[in-house]
Amino acid sequence: MSATRSTFPAPAYPAEIAPLIPLRFIALAWVVLNQFRFHLDLHAGDRSGLVFKGYLGAALFFVMAGFLAAHAWATETEQGRFRYGPFLWTRLIRVYPLHLAMIALMAVLMLAGRATGAALPAGVFDWRGLVANLALVQAWGTVPTVSWNFPSWLISAEWFAYIALPATTWIALKRLNPIVTIVGAIVLFSVAFVAADSKHILFTDMTAQIGALQTVPAFLFGAGLYGLGRRWSLPRNWSGFIAGAAGAWIVAAALMRLSDLFIWPAFGVVVFGLAETAKTPKPALAWAPLPYLGQIAYSIYLVYLPVDIIYFHAVERLIGVPTGALAWAVWAGVFPVILAAGIAAHHLIARPAAAWLAARAPFGTGVDRTDPLAVRLAAVTRRPGA
């Protein structure tokens, strides 16, 4: 047996850590909620700390993504099947086609706005931003502000973290003890948070301002927690309770508007607790709609800005600017529209495009059976008419 294979003991987690898939939807939905905090002059963010703190959904997402990426890397490496190129390709094709489609849609909306004389923010629809968006480097400090399809900063940051994954996993799963990695990640986050705060920047809300830096402590945190889970398991009846308690703390702390320094570590507890339930006969978050929502979460997230623009412009043209109870009804009404648009975008664009690209992978046609995402894409390509 090679040295690489002997690095890890037998896998403790199943091939797909199912409870973390719905968490993707929860995290990104929280981000979307935050983006509507100023709409219709309702000041929803001032009224609810949960809305105000929604930007933290990105941090929760990055910790979860780090855990899952470490799982994919470790299980495939252990079996001698990890290939960096296919790993990156599989993760790129699940988001990039819809990202391109949303850039095109935003270009249409921009041209429509210019035709009607609307004032557009400076630097938001320039060529520099377009190139950065197409290259998926818009969250790497290449542009001064979010541009084109603004939400895509998150997938740019995630892409950065996947490219850096070999270094992350080497530190978290080979070089350091998991506890040291976890503590180090929390310390690294705290230092980055305080350093950014000294410059009047909120580290956990950095997007185009090198938002990719958020992924460094988050992916290290997630990978360290995964390493811990491979060596040690929570008692069966504790995992769900611990995840629930951490989730309750996150909600309470957000409502109280506590510093993110007191909230960010709890994201790791939620991720670890939910992942631990995957080792039991009854994994958490198994209610039927949740896994589906987790699978289409990227699509829901990537369409929210165009839906926002179209929806509220349509409302203004139809009924003017609503007030009172009607304003709250209109505000709440945008979320099912975003959900419906996300479902349509997933099934009409993201899923078929990813399947088409998976069948034409530049790194070979073999499907890695240890990568659940690659297996799902391959299954789509084998269906009649796919």
Order of alpha helices (4+ residues) and beta strands (2+ residues): alpha-alpha-alpha-alpha-alpha-alpha-alpha-alpha-alpha-alpha-alpha-alpha-alpha-alpha-alpha-alpha-alpha-alpha
